[in-house]
């Protein structure tokens, strides 16, 4: 495995663990669960703007992942879509780059 793939994998793991730590800490501190966390995303214009920024980025990443997956027939790349929406762009993007940088299985000719 190349150093670049290792870096993508490390970023995907970091992107899954680091934000999730803060989400879980917030939900435990407030006792409101997921609905309270989602409400907090819209508490003011700053957090609402950031929420929409990440939502649009997640949609753009999904369109890219799906189109690349269909074109390259590298179906394992679709794992990045639920990772993006269940964890975040900070996990989904490097995860897809990690999967895309690997050898393609089942594709005979990409040209």
Biopython code that builds the backbone (N, CA, C, O; Angstrom):
import numpy as np
from Bio.PDB.StructureBuilder import StructureBuilder

atoms = [
    (1, "UNK", "N", (0.850, -1.175, 0.000)),
    (1, "UNK", "CA", (0.000, 0.000, 0.000)),
    (1, "UNK", "C", (0.895, 1.237, 0.000)),
    (1, "UNK", "O", (1.890, 1.295, 0.723)),
    (2, "UNK", "N", (0.536, 2.213, -0.807)),
    (2, "UNK", "CA", (1.349, 3.418, -0.951)),
    (2, "UNK", "C", (1.190, 4.330, 0.272)),
    (2, "UNK", "O", (0.199, 4.238, 0.997)),
    (3, "UNK", "N", (2.173, 5.207, 0.494)),
    (3, "UNK", "CA", (2.054, 6.164, 1.606)),
    (3, "UNK", "C", (0.820, 7.062, 1.480)),
    (3, "UNK", "O", (0.224, 7.445, 2.486)),
    (4, "UNK", "N", (0.441, 7.394, 0.250)),
    (4, "UNK", "CA", (-0.740, 8.234, 0.051)),
    (4, "UNK", "C", (-2.006, 7.509, 0.503)),
    (4, "UNK", "O", (-2.877, 8.115, 1.126)),
    (5, "UNK", "N", (-2.113, 6.227, 0.196)),
    (5, "UNK", "CA", (-3.277, 5.458, 0.656)),
    (5, "UNK", "C", (-3.305, 5.379, 2.178)),
    (5, "UNK", "O", (-4.375, 5.475, 2.779)),
    (6, "UNK", "N", (-2.142, 5.206, 2.810)),
    (6, "UNK", "CA", (-2.076, 5.189, 4.276)),
    (6, "UNK", "C", (-2.564, 6.523, 4.836)),
    (6, "UNK", "O", (-3.291, 6.559, 5.829)),
    (7, "UNK", "N", (-2.160, 7.618, 4.191)),
    (7, "UNK", "CA", (-2.585, 8.946, 4.642)),
    (7, "UNK", "C", (-4.101, 9.098, 4.522)),
    (7, "UNK", "O", (-4.744, 9.594, 5.447)),
    (8, "UNK", "N", (-4.684, 8.675, 3.387)),
    (8, "UNK", "CA", (-6.137, 8.736, 3.226)),
    (8, "UNK", "C", (-6.850, 7.909, 4.288)),
    (8, "UNK", "O", (-7.856, 8.340, 4.851)),
    (9, "UNK", "N", (-6.322, 6.719, 4.556)),
    (9, "UNK", "CA", (-6.927, 5.860, 5.571)),
    (9, "UNK", "C", (-6.855, 6.503, 6.954)),
    (9, "UNK", "O", (-7.832, 6.486, 7.704)),
    (10, "UNK", "N", (-5.701, 7.067, 7.288)),
    (10, "UNK", "CA", (-5.542, 7.741, 8.584)),
    (10, "UNK", "C", (-6.498, 8.925, 8.710)),
    (10, "UNK", "O", (-7.089, 9.136, 9.769)),
    (11, "UNK", "N", (-6.652, 9.698, 7.630)),
    (11, "UNK", "CA", (-7.573, 10.835, 7.661)),
    (11, "UNK", "C", (-9.025, 10.378, 7.789)),
    (11, "UNK", "O", (-9.819, 11.029, 8.469)),
    (12, "UNK", "N", (-9.379, 9.273, 7.146)),
    (12, "UNK", "CA", (-10.746, 8.743, 7.264)),
    (12, "UNK", "C", (-11.035, 8.306, 8.701)),
    (12, "UNK", "O", (-12.114, 8.571, 9.231)),
    (13, "UNK", "N", (-10.078, 7.644, 9.320)),
    (13, "UNK", "CA", (-10.257, 7.214, 10.710)),
    (13, "UNK", "C", (-10.333, 8.423, 11.633)),
    (13, "UNK", "O", (-11.196, 8.490, 12.508)),
    (14, "UNK", "N", (-9.434, 9.367, 11.438)),
    (14, "UNK", "CA", (-9.455, 10.591, 12.245)),
    (14, "UNK", "C", (-10.775, 11.339, 12.022)),
    (14, "UNK", "O", (-11.378, 11.840, 12.972)),
    (15, "UNK", "N", (-11.217, 11.410, 10.766)),
    (15, "UNK", "CA", (-12.464, 12.093, 10.439)),
    (15, "UNK", "C", (-13.691, 11.406, 11.009)),
    (15, "UNK", "O", (-14.745, 12.027, 11.149)),
    (16, "UNK", "N", (-13.563, 10.134, 11.338)),
    (16, "UNK", "CA", (-14.675, 9.417, 11.974)),
    (16, "UNK", "C", (-14.651, 9.601, 13.486)),
    (16, "UNK", "O", (-15.693, 9.828, 14.102)),
    (17, "UNK", "N", (-13.482, 9.506, 14.079)),
    (17, "UNK", "CA", (-13.370, 9.502, 15.539)),
    (17, "UNK", "C", (-13.439, 10.899, 16.151)),
    (17, "UNK", "O", (-14.179, 11.114, 17.111)),
    (18, "UNK", "N", (-12.691, 11.835, 15.620)),
    (18, "UNK", "CA", (-12.577, 13.159, 16.239)),
    (18, "UNK", "C", (-13.925, 13.898, 16.298)),
    (18, "UNK", "O", (-14.324, 14.325, 17.382)),
    (19, "UNK", "N", (-14.632, 14.062, 15.187)),
    (19, "UNK", "CA", (-15.930, 14.742, 15.294)),
    (19, "UNK", "C", (-16.932, 13.968, 16.156)),
    (19, "UNK", "O", (-17.703, 14.562, 16.909)),
    (20, "UNK", "N", (-16.911, 12.633, 16.038)),
    (20, "UNK", "CA", (-17.861, 11.824, 16.798)),
    (20, "UNK", "C", (-17.657, 12.004, 18.307)),
    (20, "UNK", "O", (-18.620, 11.958, 19.071)),
    (21, "UNK", "N", (-16.425, 12.205, 18.730)),
    (21, "UNK", "CA", (-16.132, 12.457, 20.146)),
    (21, "UNK", "C", (-16.920, 13.684, 20.631)),
    (21, "UNK", "O", (-17.534, 13.660, 21.697)),
    (22, "UNK", "N", (-16.889, 14.749, 19.832)),
    (22, "UNK", "CA", (-17.582, 15.975, 20.226)),
    (22, "UNK", "C", (-19.097, 15.812, 20.169)),
    (22, "UNK", "O", (-19.812, 16.337, 21.022)),
    (23, "UNK", "N", (-19.588, 15.086, 19.167)),
    (23, "UNK", "CA", (-21.032, 14.858, 19.082)),
    (23, "UNK", "C", (-21.530, 14.077, 20.293)),
    (23, "UNK", "O", (-22.536, 14.440, 20.902)),
    (24, "UNK", "N", (-20.831, 13.017, 20.635)),
    (24, "UNK", "CA", (-21.238, 12.182, 21.771)),
    (24, "UNK", "C", (-21.111, 12.952, 23.074)),
    (24, "UNK", "O", (-21.985, 12.859, 23.936)),
    (25, "UNK", "N", (-20.032, 13.711, 23.227)),
    (25, "UNK", "CA", (-19.854, 14.523, 24.440)),
    (25, "UNK", "C", (-21.000, 15.517, 24.604)),
    (25, "UNK", "O", (-21.521, 15.697, 25.704)),
    (26, "UNK", "N", (-21.384, 16.154, 23.513)),
    (26, "UNK", "CA", (-22.484, 17.120, 23.571)),
    (26, "UNK", "C", (-23.789, 16.436, 23.965)),
    (26, "UNK", "O", (-24.518, 16.926, 24.827)),
    (27, "UNK", "N", (-24.078, 15.304, 23.332)),
    (27, "UNK", "CA", (-25.334, 14.609, 23.630)),
    (27, "UNK", "C", (-25.365, 14.107, 25.067)),
    (27, "UNK", "O", (-26.419, 14.119, 25.702)),
    (28, "UNK", "N", (-24.223, 13.666, 25.587)),
    (28, "UNK", "CA", (-24.177, 13.221, 26.979)),
    (28, "UNK", "C", (-24.331, 14.395, 27.940)),
    (28, "UNK", "O", (-25.013, 14.281, 28.959)),
    (29, "UNK", "N", (-23.700, 15.516, 27.620)),
    (29, "UNK", "CA", (-23.761, 16.680, 28.503)),
    (29, "UNK", "C", (-25.159, 17.286, 28.556)),
    (29, "UNK", "O", (-25.603, 17.728, 29.616)),
    (30, "UNK", "N", (-25.851, 17.309, 27.425)),
    (30, "UNK", "CA", (-27.170, 17.929, 27.401)),
    (30, "UNK", "C", (-28.290, 16.931, 27.665)),
    (30, "UNK", "O", (-29.384, 17.314, 28.081)),
    (31, "UNK", "N", (-28.021, 15.663, 27.424)),
    (31, "UNK", "CA", (-29.038, 14.645, 27.632)),
    (31, "UNK", "C", (-30.171, 14.707, 26.624)),
    (31, "UNK", "O", (-31.239, 14.138, 26.851)),
    (32, "UNK", "N", (-29.945, 15.396, 25.511)),
    (32, "UNK", "CA", (-31.007, 15.573, 24.530)),
    (32, "UNK", "C", (-30.948, 14.573, 23.389)),
    (32, "UNK", "O", (-31.900, 14.470, 22.615)),
    (33, "UNK", "N", (-29.889, 13.858, 23.272)),
    (33, "UNK", "CA", (-29.762, 12.868, 22.205)),
    (33, "UNK", "C", (-29.558, 13.500, 20.846)),
    (33, "UNK", "O", (-29.143, 14.654, 20.731)),
    (34, "UNK", "N", (-29.856, 12.726, 19.824)),
    (34, "UNK", "CA", (-29.630, 13.163, 18.447)),
    (34, "UNK", "C", (-30.494, 14.362, 18.074)),
    (34, "UNK", "O", (-30.036, 15.253, 17.358)),
    (35, "UNK", "N", (-31.730, 14.396, 18.547)),
    (35, "UNK", "CA", (-32.601, 15.528, 18.200)),
    (35, "UNK", "C", (-32.048, 16.838, 18.772)),
    (35, "UNK", "O", (-32.143, 17.881, 18.125)),
    (36, "UNK", "N", (-31.477, 16.795, 19.966)),
    (36, "UNK", "CA", (-30.860, 17.989, 20.544)),
    (36, "UNK", "C", (-29.624, 18.422, 19.781)),
    (36, "UNK", "O", (-29.359, 19.615, 19.633)),
    (37, "UNK", "N", (-28.866, 17.442, 19.294)),
    (37, "UNK", "CA", (-27.677, 17.752, 18.498)),
    (37, "UNK", "C", (-28.087, 18.431, 17.193)),
    (37, "UNK", "O", (-27.476, 19.419, 16.786)),
    (38, "UNK", "N", (-29.103, 17.910, 16.549)),
    (38, "UNK", "CA", (-29.570, 18.507, 15.298)),
    (38, "UNK", "C", (-30.131, 19.908, 15.544)),
    (38, "UNK", "O", (-29.909, 20.811, 14.736)),
    (39, "UNK", "N", (-30.848, 20.098, 16.640)),
    (39, "UNK", "CA", (-31.342, 21.436, 16.986)),
    (39, "UNK", "C", (-30.187, 22.418, 17.174)),
    (39, "UNK", "O", (-30.296, 23.587, 16.802)),
    (40, "UNK", "N", (-29.090, 21.948, 17.746)),
    (40, "UNK", "CA", (-27.928, 22.811, 17.987)),
    (40, "UNK", "C", (-27.280, 23.266, 16.680)),
    (40, "UNK", "O", (-26.637, 24.315, 16.639)),
    (41, "UNK", "N", (-27.445, 22.493, 15.628)),
    (41, "UNK", "CA", (-26.875, 22.876, 14.334)),
    (41, "UNK", "C", (-27.538, 24.125, 13.767)),
    (41, "UNK", "O", (-26.991, 24.768, 12.871)),
    (42, "UNK", "N", (-28.722, 24.473, 14.287)),
    (42, "UNK", "CA", (-29.467, 25.619, 13.769)),
    (42, "UNK", "C", (-29.697, 26.685, 14.834)),
    (42, "UNK", "O", (-30.645, 27.464, 14.737)),
    (43, "UNK", "N", (-28.840, 26.725, 15.845)),
    (43, "UNK", "CA", (-29.042, 27.637, 16.972)),
    (43, "UNK", "C", (-28.783, 29.103, 16.607)),
    (43, "UNK", "O", (-29.376, 29.999, 17.208)),
    (44, "UNK", "N", (-27.908, 29.357, 15.636)),
    (44, "UNK", "CA", (-27.667, 30.725, 15.184)),
    (44, "UNK", "C", (-27.226, 30.698, 13.722)),
    (44, "UNK", "O", (-27.053, 29.631, 13.134)),
    (45, "UNK", "N", (-27.048, 31.881, 13.147)),
    (45, "UNK", "CA", (-26.704, 31.958, 11.724)),
    (45, "UNK", "C", (-25.356, 31.308, 11.415)),
    (45, "UNK", "O", (-25.170, 30.741, 10.338)),
    (46, "UNK", "N", (-24.431, 31.390, 12.346)),
    (46, "UNK", "CA", (-23.110, 30.804, 12.125)),
    (46, "UNK", "C", (-23.176, 29.282, 12.008)),
    (46, "UNK", "O", (-22.625, 28.703, 11.071)),
    (47, "UNK", "N", (-23.844, 28.644, 12.950)),
    (47, "UNK", "CA", (-23.938, 27.181, 12.895)),
    (47, "UNK", "C", (-24.845, 26.732, 11.761)),
    (47, "UNK", "O", (-24.610, 25.678, 11.170)),
    (48, "UNK", "N", (-25.873, 27.507, 11.445)),
    (48, "UNK", "CA", (-26.737, 27.168, 10.322)),
    (48, "UNK", "C", (-25.957, 27.240, 9.011)),
    (48, "UNK", "O", (-26.097, 26.367, 8.154)),
    (49, "UNK", "N", (-25.138, 28.276, 8.856)),
    (49, "UNK", "CA", (-24.299, 28.399, 7.662)),
    (49, "UNK", "C", (-23.326, 27.239, 7.529)),
    (49, "UNK", "O", (-23.140, 26.703, 6.436)),
    (50, "UNK", "N", (-22.706, 26.852, 8.635)),
    (50, "UNK", "CA", (-21.781, 25.722, 8.614)),
    (50, "UNK", "C", (-22.509, 24.417, 8.298)),
    (50, "UNK", "O", (-21.988, 23.573, 7.568)),
    (51, "UNK", "N", (-23.702, 24.253, 8.842)),
    (51, "UNK", "CA", (-24.497, 23.063, 8.561)),
    (51, "UNK", "C", (-24.819, 22.966, 7.073)),
    (51, "UNK", "O", (-24.688, 21.899, 6.473)),
    (52, "UNK", "N", (-25.240, 24.083, 6.482)),
    (52, "UNK", "CA", (-25.549, 24.066, 5.054)),
    (52, "UNK", "C", (-24.286, 23.879, 4.214)),
    (52, "UNK", "O", (-24.323, 23.208, 3.183)),
    (53, "UNK", "N", (-23.187, 24.460, 4.641)),
    (53, "UNK", "CA", (-21.918, 24.286, 3.931)),
    (53, "UNK", "C", (-21.552, 22.802, 3.857)),
    (53, "UNK", "O", (-21.192, 22.296, 2.794)),
    (54, "UNK", "N", (-21.646, 22.119, 4.984)),
    (54, "UNK", "CA", (-21.310, 20.698, 5.019)),
    (54, "UNK", "C", (-22.338, 19.841, 4.299)),
    (54, "UNK", "O", (-21.987, 18.821, 3.706)),
    (55, "UNK", "N", (-23.604, 20.241, 4.343)),
    (55, "UNK", "CA", (-24.654, 19.501, 3.631)),
    (55, "UNK", "C", (-24.432, 19.574, 2.124)),
    (55, "UNK", "O", (-24.526, 18.561, 1.430)),
    (56, "UNK", "N", (-24.140, 20.752, 1.625)),
    (56, "UNK", "CA", (-23.886, 20.919, 0.190)),
    (56, "UNK", "C", (-22.630, 20.159, -0.211)),
    (56, "UNK", "O", (-22.601, 19.531, -1.269)),
    (57, "UNK", "N", (-21.593, 20.208, 0.617)),
    (57, "UNK", "CA", (-20.371, 19.444, 0.331)),
    (57, "UNK", "C", (-20.658, 17.946, 0.322)),
    (57, "UNK", "O", (-20.118, 17.222, -0.515)),
    (58, "UNK", "N", (-21.495, 17.473, 1.234)),
    (58, "UNK", "CA", (-21.840, 16.054, 1.283)),
    (58, "UNK", "C", (-22.617, 15.632, 0.037)),
    (58, "UNK", "O", (-22.397, 14.544, -0.494)),
    (59, "UNK", "N", (-23.518, 16.485, -0.426)),
    (59, "UNK", "CA", (-24.273, 16.179, -1.643)),
    (59, "UNK", "C", (-23.341, 16.156, -2.852)),
    (59, "UNK", "O", (-23.429, 15.255, -3.685)),
    (60, "UNK", "N", (-22.454, 17.139, -2.952)),
    (60, "UNK", "CA", (-21.499, 17.177, -4.065)),
    (60, "UNK", "C", (-20.596, 15.942, -4.044)),
    (60, "UNK", "O", (-20.324, 15.352, -5.090)),
    (61, "UNK", "N", (-20.137, 15.557, -2.867)),
    (61, "UNK", "CA", (-19.304, 14.362, -2.747)),
    (61, "UNK", "C", (-20.077, 13.123, -3.155)),
    (61, "UNK", "O", (-19.522, 12.240, -3.808)),
    (62, "UNK", "N", (-21.335, 13.039, -2.787)),
    (62, "UNK", "CA", (-22.165, 11.889, -3.154)),
    (62, "UNK", "C", (-22.327, 11.792, -4.666)),
    (62, "UNK", "O", (-22.204, 10.708, -5.236)),
    (63, "UNK", "N", (-22.602, 12.921, -5.315)),
    (63, "UNK", "CA", (-22.720, 12.923, -6.771)),
    (63, "UNK", "C", (-21.410, 12.458, -7.404)),
    (63, "UNK", "O", (-21.425, 11.655, -8.337)),
    (64, "UNK", "N", (-20.293, 12.949, -6.909)),
    (64, "UNK", "CA", (-18.982, 12.558, -7.423)),
    (64, "UNK", "C", (-18.724, 11.064, -7.205)),
    (64, "UNK", "O", (-18.294, 10.364, -8.122)),
    (65, "UNK", "N", (-18.985, 10.589, -6.005)),
    (65, "UNK", "CA", (-18.743, 9.176, -5.686)),
    (65, "UNK", "C", (-19.592, 8.271, -6.562)),
    (65, "UNK", "O", (-19.090, 7.295, -7.120)),
    (66, "UNK", "N", (-20.860, 8.585, -6.685)),
    (66, "UNK", "CA", (-21.752, 7.739, -7.489)),
    (66, "UNK", "C", (-21.320, 7.752, -8.958)),
    (66, "UNK", "O", (-21.251, 6.695, -9.586)),
    (67, "UNK", "N", (-21.033, 8.919, -9.505)),
    (67, "UNK", "CA", (-20.638, 8.984, -10.910)),
    (67, "UNK", "C", (-19.309, 8.276, -11.157)),
    (67, "UNK", "O", (-19.166, 7.562, -12.150)),
    (68, "UNK", "N", (-18.348, 8.464, -10.277)),
    (68, "UNK", "CA", (-17.058, 7.778, -10.413)),
    (68, "UNK", "C", (-17.202, 6.268, -10.240)),
    (68, "UNK", "O", (-16.551, 5.489, -10.936)),
    (69, "UNK", "N", (-18.046, 5.872, -9.322)),
    (69, "UNK", "CA", (-18.241, 4.441, -9.074)),
    (69, "UNK", "C", (-18.863, 3.761, -10.284)),
    (69, "UNK", "O", (-18.450, 2.666, -10.667)),
    (70, "UNK", "N", (-19.849, 4.403, -10.881)),
    (70, "UNK", "CA", (-20.480, 3.836, -12.066)),
    (70, "UNK", "C", (-19.476, 3.782, -13.219)),
    (70, "UNK", "O", (-19.383, 2.776, -13.923)),
    (71, "UNK", "N", (-18.732, 4.861, -13.406)),
    (71, "UNK", "CA", (-17.776, 4.919, -14.507)),
    (71, "UNK", "C", (-16.649, 3.900, -14.325)),
    (71, "UNK", "O", (-16.280, 3.208, -15.274)),
    (72, "UNK", "N", (-16.112, 3.809, -13.135)),
    (72, "UNK", "CA", (-14.967, 2.924, -12.871)),
    (72, "UNK", "C", (-15.397, 1.502, -12.491)),
    (72, "UNK", "O", (-14.569, 0.592, -12.469)),
    (73, "UNK", "N", (-16.660, 1.312, -12.198)),
    (73, "UNK", "CA", (-17.204, 0.022, -11.759)),
    (73, "UNK", "C", (-16.460, -0.506, -10.523)),
    (73, "UNK", "O", (-16.205, -1.702, -10.382)),
    (74, "UNK", "N", (-16.132, 0.418, -9.658)),
    (74, "UNK", "CA", (-15.459, 0.098, -8.405)),
    (74, "UNK", "C", (-16.506, 0.252, -7.296)),
    (74, "UNK", "O", (-16.511, 1.240, -6.562)),
    (75, "UNK", "N", (-17.390, -0.743, -7.191)),
    (75, "UNK", "CA", (-18.594, -0.639, -6.369)),
    (75, "UNK", "C", (-18.309, -0.452, -4.888)),
    (75, "UNK", "O", (-19.160, 0.070, -4.167)),
    (76, "UNK", "N", (-17.154, -0.858, -4.418)),
    (76, "UNK", "CA", (-16.824, -0.697, -2.996)),
    (76, "UNK", "C", (-16.778, 0.783, -2.609)),
    (76, "UNK", "O", (-16.940, 1.121, -1.437)),
    (77, "UNK", "N", (-16.561, 1.652, -3.574)),
    (77, "UNK", "CA", (-16.516, 3.091, -3.308)),
    (77, "UNK", "C", (-17.820, 3.651, -2.777)),
    (77, "UNK", "O", (-17.835, 4.709, -2.148)),
    (78, "UNK", "N", (-18.923, 2.942, -3.029)),
    (78, "UNK", "CA", (-20.223, 3.413, -2.544)),
    (78, "UNK", "C", (-20.316, 3.410, -1.022)),
    (78, "UNK", "O", (-21.219, 4.028, -0.459)),
    (79, "UNK", "N", (-19.404, 2.730, -0.353)),
    (79, "UNK", "CA", (-19.380, 2.752, 1.118)),
    (79, "UNK", "C", (-19.172, 4.170, 1.640)),
    (79, "UNK", "O", (-19.579, 4.492, 2.756)),
    (80, "UNK", "N", (-18.545, 5.006, 0.836)),
    (80, "UNK", "CA", (-18.285, 6.386, 1.258)),
    (80, "UNK", "C", (-19.563, 7.210, 1.391)),
    (80, "UNK", "O", (-19.578, 8.199, 2.124)),
    (81, "UNK", "N", (-20.638, 6.823, 0.696)),
    (81, "UNK", "CA", (-21.885, 7.601, 0.763)),
    (81, "UNK", "C", (-22.512, 7.524, 2.164)),
    (81, "UNK", "O", (-22.750, 8.571, 2.766)),
    (82, "UNK", "N", (-22.788, 6.328, 2.706)),
    (82, "UNK", "CA", (-23.326, 6.319, 4.071)),
    (82, "UNK", "C", (-22.331, 6.848, 5.100)),
    (82, "UNK", "O", (-22.734, 7.435, 6.105)),
    (83, "UNK", "N", (-21.041, 6.648, 4.861)),
    (83, "UNK", "CA", (-20.043, 7.207, 5.788)),
    (83, "UNK", "C", (-20.136, 8.722, 5.810)),
    (83, "UNK", "O", (-19.976, 9.338, 6.864)),
    (84, "UNK", "N", (-20.392, 9.327, 4.665)),
    (84, "UNK", "CA", (-20.501, 10.782, 4.582)),
    (84, "UNK", "C", (-21.716, 11.289, 5.343)),
    (84, "UNK", "O", (-21.619, 12.267, 6.085)),
    (85, "UNK", "N", (-22.866, 10.630, 5.167)),
    (85, "UNK", "CA", (-24.091, 11.129, 5.793)),
    (85, "UNK", "C", (-24.282, 10.654, 7.228)),
    (85, "UNK", "O", (-24.990, 11.305, 7.997)),
    (86, "UNK", "N", (-23.674, 9.546, 7.602)),
    (86, "UNK", "CA", (-23.809, 9.059, 8.981)),
    (86, "UNK", "C", (-22.696, 9.576, 9.894)),
    (86, "UNK", "O", (-22.901, 9.740, 11.096)),
    (87, "UNK", "N", (-21.536, 9.828, 9.330)),
    (87, "UNK", "CA", (-20.401, 10.306, 10.132)),
    (87, "UNK", "C", (-20.070, 11.738, 9.753)),
    (87, "UNK", "O", (-20.073, 12.623, 10.608)),
    (88, "UNK", "N", (-19.786, 11.974, 8.478)),
    (88, "UNK", "CA", (-19.475, 13.325, 8.026)),
    (88, "UNK", "C", (-18.553, 13.320, 6.826)),
    (88, "UNK", "O", (-17.958, 12.301, 6.475)),
    (89, "UNK", "N", (-18.448, 14.483, 6.203)),
    (89, "UNK", "CA", (-17.565, 14.657, 5.056)),
    (89, "UNK", "C", (-16.115, 14.392, 5.454)),
    (89, "UNK", "O", (-15.320, 13.926, 4.638)),
    (90, "UNK", "N", (-15.776, 14.686, 6.693)),
    (90, "UNK", "CA", (-14.403, 14.484, 7.168)),
    (90, "UNK", "C", (-14.002, 13.019, 7.171)),
    (90, "UNK", "O", (-12.811, 12.711, 7.202)),
    (91, "UNK", "N", (-14.954, 12.122, 7.142)),
    (91, "UNK", "CA", (-14.693, 10.685, 7.029)),
    (91, "UNK", "C", (-14.958, 10.206, 5.602)),
    (91, "UNK", "O", (-14.155, 9.458, 5.045)),
    (92, "UNK", "N", (-16.066, 10.627, 5.010)),
    (92, "UNK", "CA", (-16.466, 10.127, 3.704)),
    (92, "UNK", "C", (-15.509, 10.454, 2.588)),
    (92, "UNK", "O", (-15.226, 9.596, 1.752)),
    (93, "UNK", "N", (-14.994, 11.683, 2.547)),
    (93, "UNK", "CA", (-14.078, 12.070, 1.474)),
    (93, "UNK", "C", (-12.764, 11.298, 1.536)),
    (93, "UNK", "O", (-12.391, 10.682, 0.538)),
    (94, "UNK", "N", (-12.045, 11.300, 2.656)),
    (94, "UNK", "CA", (-10.795, 10.528, 2.655)),
    (94, "UNK", "C", (-11.022, 9.025, 2.501)),
    (94, "UNK", "O", (-10.166, 8.325, 1.959)),
    (95, "UNK", "N", (-12.170, 8.520, 2.974)),
    (95, "UNK", "CA", (-12.473, 7.105, 2.782)),
    (95, "UNK", "C", (-12.620, 6.795, 1.301)),
    (95, "UNK", "O", (-12.074, 5.803, 0.818)),
    (96, "UNK", "N", (-13.351, 7.635, 0.576)),
    (96, "UNK", "CA", (-13.488, 7.401, -0.855)),
    (96, "UNK", "C", (-12.142, 7.509, -1.569)),
    (96, "UNK", "O", (-11.838, 6.694, -2.440)),
    (97, "UNK", "N", (-11.343, 8.496, -1.212)),
    (97, "UNK", "CA", (-10.022, 8.632, -1.835)),
    (97, "UNK", "C", (-9.145, 7.413, -1.553)),
    (97, "UNK", "O", (-8.393, 6.967, -2.420)),
    (98, "UNK", "N", (-9.246, 6.883, -0.342)),
    (98, "UNK", "CA", (-8.516, 5.655, 0.002)),
    (98, "UNK", "C", (-8.976, 4.502, -0.888)),
    (98, "UNK", "O", (-8.150, 3.780, -1.445)),
    (99, "UNK", "N", (-10.279, 4.330, -1.021)),
    (99, "UNK", "CA", (-10.808, 3.235, -1.825)),
    (99, "UNK", "C", (-10.508, 3.425, -3.309)),
    (99, "UNK", "O", (-10.233, 2.455, -4.016)),
    (100, "UNK", "N", (-10.558, 4.645, -3.775)),
    (100, "UNK", "CA", (-10.311, 4.937, -5.187)),
    (100, "UNK", "C", (-8.843, 4.758, -5.544)),
    (100, "UNK", "O", (-8.527, 4.388, -6.675)),
    (101, "UNK", "N", (-7.958, 5.007, -4.621)),
    (101, "UNK", "CA", (-6.516, 4.909, -4.888)),
    (101, "UNK", "C", (-6.034, 3.467, -4.953)),
    (101, "UNK", "O", (-4.898, 3.210, -5.353)),
    (102, "UNK", "N", (-6.877, 2.533, -4.568)),
    (102, "UNK", "CA", (-6.487, 1.133, -4.583)),
    (102, "UNK", "C", (-6.661, 0.508, -5.951)),
    (102, "UNK", "O", (-7.146, 1.154, -6.880)),
    (103, "UNK", "N", (-6.269, -0.740, -6.073)),
    (103, "UNK", "CA", (-6.439, -1.441, -7.349)),
    (103, "UNK", "C", (-7.919, -1.643, -7.658)),
    (103, "UNK", "O", (-8.725, -1.867, -6.755)),
    (104, "UNK", "N", (-8.261, -1.562, -8.910)),
    (104, "UNK", "CA", (-9.650, -1.729, -9.338)),
    (104, "UNK", "C", (-9.880, -3.201, -9.654)),
    (104, "UNK", "O", (-9.151, -3.796, -10.448)),
    (105, "UNK", "N", (-10.874, -3.769, -9.043)),
    (105, "UNK", "CA", (-11.206, -5.178, -9.275)),
    (105, "UNK", "C", (-12.404, -5.273, -10.198)),
    (105, "UNK", "O", (-13.397, -4.567, -10.021)),
    (106, "UNK", "N", (-12.307, -6.135, -11.169)),
    (106, "UNK", "CA", (-13.435, -6.384, -12.043)),
    (106, "UNK", "C", (-13.514, -5.458, -13.248)),
    (106, "UNK", "O", (-14.355, -5.666, -14.122)),
    (107, "UNK", "N", (-12.677, -4.460, -13.314)),
    (107, "UNK", "CA", (-12.684, -3.559, -14.473)),
    (107, "UNK", "C", (-11.637, -4.049, -15.471)),
    (107, "UNK", "O", (-10.451, -4.143, -15.156)),
    (108, "UNK", "N", (-12.101, -4.359, -16.676)),
    (108, "UNK", "CA", (-11.172, -4.874, -17.689)),
    (108, "UNK", "C", (-10.463, -3.754, -18.421)),
    (108, "UNK", "O", (-9.262, -3.836, -18.678)),
    (109, "UNK", "N", (-11.201, -2.707, -18.759)),
    (109, "UNK", "CA", (-10.608, -1.625, -19.533)),
    (109, "UNK", "C", (-11.320, -0.329, -19.170)),
    (109, "UNK", "O", (-12.540, -0.224, -19.297)),
    (110, "UNK", "N", (-10.553, 0.650, -18.719)),
    (110, "UNK", "CA", (-11.147, 1.933, -18.304)),
    (110, "UNK", "C", (-11.017, 3.000, -19.378)),
    (110, "UNK", "O", (-11.511, 4.113, -19.197)),
    (111, "UNK", "N", (-10.378, 2.693, -20.469)),
    (111, "UNK", "CA", (-10.157, 3.710, -21.495)),
    (111, "UNK", "C", (-11.310, 3.835, -22.437)),
    (111, "UNK", "O", (-11.270, 4.652, -23.356)),
]
sb = StructureBuilder()
sb.init_structure("model")
sb.init_model(0)
sb.init_chain("A")
sb.init_seg("    ")
for serial, (resi, resn, name, xyz) in enumerate(atoms, 1):
    if name == "N":
        sb.init_residue(resn, " ", resi, " ")
    sb.init_atom(name, np.array(xyz, "f"), 0.0, 1.0, " ", f" {name:<3s}", serial, name[0])
structure = sb.get_structure()
